Amino acid sequence: MDNKTRLAALLGALCSLGPLSIDTYLPAFPDMAREFGTGESQVQLSLTTFIIGLSLGQLLVGPLSDSWGRRRPLLVGLGGYVLVSLVCAAAPGALAFSGLRLLQGLGVAAGFVVAAAIARDRFEGLAMARFMSLMMMVNGMGPVLAPVLGGQLLRFTSWRGTFVVLALLGLVLLVLLALTLPETLPPDRRRPANLLLTLRVFGGLLADRKFLGYVLASSLALGSLFAYVAGASFVLQDVFGLTAQQFSYVFAANSVAIFLAGVLNTRLTGRIMPRPLLKTGLAGAAVGGVGLVVGAALDGGLATFLPPLFVLTIGVGLLMPNASTLAMSRHPEAAGSASAVLGVLTFLVGGLMAPLVGAGGSASLLPMVTVMGASAVLATVVFAVLTRGDVGITRDGEARGGEEVRDGEASAAVPAR
C-alpha cells in the first residue's frame, strides 16, 4: 500500500466515524423509545442534535485548523468524542441523551473538517478528485458495516453497549492518528486566529454563487439519505415487519452502493471530468427519488422500495466526491473554512430531515420517501441554477494543478467567479 492509499484509508476511516455514530444505534430506536418511555420523535431528536453539534463543531474547527494546523484541533476533538461516547452509554433519559449527542457531534466534527482540508493541502485538480474517491470508498464502509454491527451488538448487549464500542473505535483512531498523521499545513500558510477575518472568509465563501451551488446541491442530495436514515428503522421494522437484524442487513446491502460508487468514480475520474460525473450522480439521485415516491404510491412493498433506493444511493455516492472537489477547488487558500462551510450546510440540511420525516409519522412509507424524492430533485434544480456557466476542472487545469503539493508548497488562490 503506497503512502497516498494509506493516507486515504486513514482519513476515510476518520470520516466514517460520523456515519458510524449515526447508523450503529439505528436498529435500537424502538428499544430506546420503550426504555425511555417516550415516542419515536424524541428518539429521532438525538439524530438532529448530533447533526447540529457536528455542524457547529465544523464552524469552530475549520478556521482553527487554518490557524493552528490540522493535527491539534483533530486530536482534541477526537479525544472529546471518546469521552462523551462513554457518557452517552450512561444517559438516564431521552432528553439527556439528545444533549450528550450534541456534544458527541462537536467532537467528531474535527474529523470531517480536517480530512477534507488535508486532502486539499496535499492534492489539486483531478488528483484531488481521485483522492476524494479513495476516501469515499473507505468512508462508504461505515454505513455498510454500522447497521450490521449495531444489529449484531443488540444480540449481546443493549444500545448502551453500542456507545461503549463507539468510544473504543474512537480511541483506536485517536492513537493511530497521533502516531502516524503528519502536519500538512506549514506555518507560512496559516491564517491568524482573528474573529473578524474568519467572518470575512465565511462571507466570501457564501458570496461565491458557484461554490454555494456545489455545496447546496451536495447537501440536498445527501439530505435524501438523511431522511432515509431518520425513518428507516421505524418504517422497515414497523411497516414492513422486519426484525432489528433483518433491518440491519437491508440497510447494509443498500449502503454497498456508496462503496460501489466510490470504486466507479475512482475508475472514471480522469477519463470523465468531475462536473459531468456530478451531473450523472444528480440525475441518478433524482430518478431514484421519484421512483421511491411512485413505488410507495403503488404500495408495492420492498419490491418497489429497494431498487429505486439503490439507484438514489449510488447517485449520491457518485456525486459527493465530485461536488466536494469542485467546491474546494475554488478556494484553496482557505481549505479549512471551505471544508467547514461544506460540512455545516450538509449536516444542517440533514438535520432538518429527521423532524420532517418524524412529523409525517411512521405508519406509512409515503412521508419518508416524499421527503427523500423532493430533496433529490431540488438538489438537481439548485445545481442547474447556481453553477450555470462554470466549466469545473478541465484537463488543462490538471496539467497546471493536478499533482500532489509537496513539502508545504503553497497553492495559488482560485478567485471566486
N, C-alpha and C positions, 0 to 999 in steps of 0.2 A: 504494500500500500504506500503510494507516494505521499509527500507532505501535503499536497493540495487535497487529496482524498481524505487523509487523516483529519485535516482541519475541518473539512465539510462534514465528516462524521461527527466530530466533537460538537460543532456548532449546531448541526441538525438535532443531535440528542438534547442539547441545551434548549432549543426551541420546542422540542417535543414535550418538555416538562409542563408547558401550559396546557396543551391538549390532554396530557395525562391527568392533570389536576382537574380537568373538566369531565372527561369521559369515564374515568375509572369508577367514580361513585354513582354514575347514572343508573346502573341496574338496581341500586339500593334505594332509589327515590321512593317507591311505595312503602318499603320497610321504614324509612326515615320518617315519612309522614305519619305512620302508625305509632312509632316510638315517641315522636314529639307531640302526638295528639293534635295534629294540625292538618290543614288542607294542602293539596298539591302545589298551589300557588306560593305558599310560604316556603316550601322546599325549593321550588324553582327560583325564588328570590336569591338564594345563595349563588346561583349562576350569575345573576345580574350584579350582585355586589362584588363577586370575584372579578368580573369583567371591568367594572368601574375601577376597582383597585389596580387592575392591570393597565388601564388607560391612564390613570393619574400617575402611576409609577413611571410610565414611559415619558410623560411630560417632565418629570423630575430627572430621570436618569439620562435622557437624551442630551440635554445641554451639559449636564455634569460630565458625561463621557467625552464631550468635545473640549471640556476644560481640564479635566483631571487625567484623561486617558481612559482606556477601555477596561483594564483589569480591576481597578479599585472599586468602582461602582458595581461591577458584576459580582465580585466576591462578597461584598457587603450585602447586596440584595439576596443572593442565593443563601447566605448564612441565615438571614432573617426568614426566608421561606422555610428552611428546615425547622427552625424553632416554632414558627406559627403552625406548621402542619401537625406537629406533636400536640399543640394546644387544641387544634380542631378536633383531634381524636377524643378529647375530653369535654367537648361542648355540652352544656346542660340542656339547651333548648334551641329551637329553630332560630330565634332572633339573635342569640349569642353566636350561633354557628354562622349566620349570614354576616355578622360583623367581623368575625375571625376570617372568613373567606375574603373579605375586602383587604385585610392585612396580608393574607397569603398572596393575593393578586399583586399587591405592591411589591412583594419580594420577588416574585417570578418575572416581573416586568423587565428587570435588568437583562435577562436572557434574550428577550425579543429585540430590545434596542441594540444591545452590544453585538449580537450575532450579525445583524444586517449592517451595522456600522463597520465591523471588521471586514465583512465581505467588500464593502465599498472602499475601505482603506487599501485592500490588497489587490483588487481587480477593477477593470473598467470594461465598458462595451460588451461585446459578445463573451469575453472571458468571464465577466461578472454574471451574465445570463446563464452560462454553463455551470458556474459555481453555485448559483442560487438553485439551479435544478438539482444538483447533487445534494444540497442541503434539504430540499423539499422531499427527496427520496427517503432520506433518513427521518426527517420530521414526520413524513407521512406514516411511518410505522407506529407513531404514538397513537393516533386514532384507531389504527388496526388492532394493536395489542391491548390498549387501555380497557375497552369494554369486556374483552375476553378475560383479562386479568381481574377486572372487578367482579365479573360473574363467578369466576372460579374462587376468588377470595371469599365470596359470600357463602361458599360451601364449608369453609373452615373458620370463618370469623365474621364479625359484624362489619358494618360500614366504618366503624371506628378503627378497626384494624387496617382498613384500606388507607387511612391517612397516616398511620404509622409506616406503612410500606412507602408511601409517597415521600415521607421525611427521609427514609433510608436511601431512596433513589436520589433525592436532592443532595444528600451528604456525599454519596459516591461521586456525583458530578462535581461537587464543590472541591473535593480532593483532587480529582483529575485535572480540573481547570487550574487550580492553584499550582500544580506541579508542571503542567505542560503548556499552558496557553501563554504565548509571548505578548508583550505590549505592541500594538500595531500603530498607535498614534504617537509619533515622536513629539517632544516638547515644542519644536519650532512650528508645528502645525496646530497647536492647541489654541483655543479661544479663551480669553479671560472670563472668569465667572462673574458676570455682570447681568443683573436682572433686566435693565433697560435694553442691553444688547441682545439678550435672549428673546425678549418680546419683539424686538425688531426682526430678528431672524425668523421667528414663527410667523410674524406678519408678512414677511417677504415670501415665505413658502406658501401661505394661504392665498396670497395675491397672484400667484402663478397659476393661471387658469388650467394649463395643460397638466401641471403637476397635480393639481387638485382633481382633475378629471380622472387621471390614472388611479389616484388614491381612492376616490369615491366609487369608481367602477369596481375596484378590487374589494372594497368594504361591503358594498351592497351584494355582490356575488357571494362573498363568504358569509354574509348575513343570512342567506338562504340556508346554509348548512348549520348556522347557529340556531335557526328556527327548528331545524330537524333535531339537533342535539337537545333543545329545550323540551320538545314534545314527544320524542321517540319512545322514551321509556314507558310513558303512560299509554300512548297510542298502540304501540306494538304489544304491550302486555295486557292492557285493559280492553282495547278494541279487537285486536287480533288474537288475544288469548295466549300469547307466548309466555313461557317461564323466564325467569331472570337469566338463566343460562342460554336459552334459545335466543332471547333478545341480544345477548352479547355476541352470539355467533352471527346473527343477521347484521348487526351493527358493524362488526369487524369485516364481514365479507364485502359490504358496500364500501368500507373505508379502504379496501385494497385499491380502489380506483384512484385515490390520492397517490399511492405509490406508483401505480402504472402510469399515471400522468407525468410523474417526475421522470420515469425511465424514458417515456416518449419524448418529453421536452428536451432531455439531455441529448438524445439521438438527433433530434430535428434542429436544435439550435446551431446556427452556422449555415445550414442548408436553407433554413427559413428564418427571417429576421424576427425579433421579439414582438413587434407590433402586429404582424399577421398572425402569429401564434396566439397573441392575446385576443384578437378578433375571433379566432376559431374557438377558443375557450369560452368566450362570452356567448357565442352562438349556441354552443353545446349546453351551457347552463340554462339559457333561455328556453331552448327546446325541451330540456328535461323538466324545467319548472312548469311549463304549460302542460306537458304530458302528465305530471302529477295531479294537476287540478282536474284534467279530463278524466283520468283514471278514478279519482275519488268521486267525481260526479256520476260515473257509471257504476260505482260500488263494486269494482271488480276484485277487491281484496288484495292480497300480496302480489298476485299475478300482474296487476296493473299499477302496483306501487313500486316494487323493487326495480324493474328495468328503467323507467324514467329517472328514478333516484340515482341509479348508477351513472346515467348519462350526465345528469346535473353535476354529480360529484367529480367525474373525470374532467368535465369542463372547467370547474372551479380549480381543480388541481393543475390544469394546463395554464390557466390564465394567471394564477397567483405569482409564480416566479417572474413572469414576463412583465406584469404590472409593477412589481416591486423594482425590477431592474430599470424600467423606463422612468419611473418616478425618481428613484435615487440618482440616476444618471444626470438628471437636470440640476442637481445641487451637491456636487462632490465636496464643496468647501464647507458644508455643514451636515455631514453624514449622520451624526448622532441625532441632531434635531430633526432632520428629514425622516429618519427612521422612527422617531418618536411620533411625529405627525401621522405617518403611515399607520403605525400601530394603534394610536389613540383613536383615530377615526374608524379604523377597522373594528376595534372592540367596543366602541361606543355604539356603532350600528348594531353589532352583535348583541350588546346588552339590551337594546330595545326589543329584540326579537322574542326573548323569553316572556315578558309580560304580554306582548301581543298574542303569542300563541296561548298563554295561560288564560287570557281574557275570553278566548273562544271556547274554552273548555276542552276536555279530553274524551267526551262521549262520541265524538265523530272525528274522522280523519280530515275533513274538509277545512277547518280553521288552520291547521298546521300547514297543509300544502298550499293554501291560498297565500299565506304569508311568504312561503318559500318561492312560489311562482312569481308573485308580484315583485319580490326583491331581485330575482334573477333578471326579469325583463327590464326593471328600472335601471339596473347596472348597465345594460346594453345602451339604453337611451342616454344616460349620463355620459358614458364614454363617447358616443357619437357627437354629442353637443359640445362637450368641454374640450375634447382633444382634437377637434377638427383642425386640419392644416398641419398637424405635427407628423413628421416622417419617422420619428423614433430613431433607433440606432441603425446606421447604414453600414455597408461593408467598408466604405471609406473610413467611417468612424472607427471601425475595428482596427484598421491599419494605424490610425492616429492614437487610439487609446484602448486597444483590446488586449494588451498584455498585462501581466501582473506588475503591480507597483512595488518595487523592491527597495529595501534599505531606506525606508522613510521618504522616498521621492514624492514630492508634493504634486498632486494633480491639479490641473487648471480648473478654475470655476467655470461651470456651464451657465451662461446667462439665462434667466427666465425670459420666455418669449410669450 
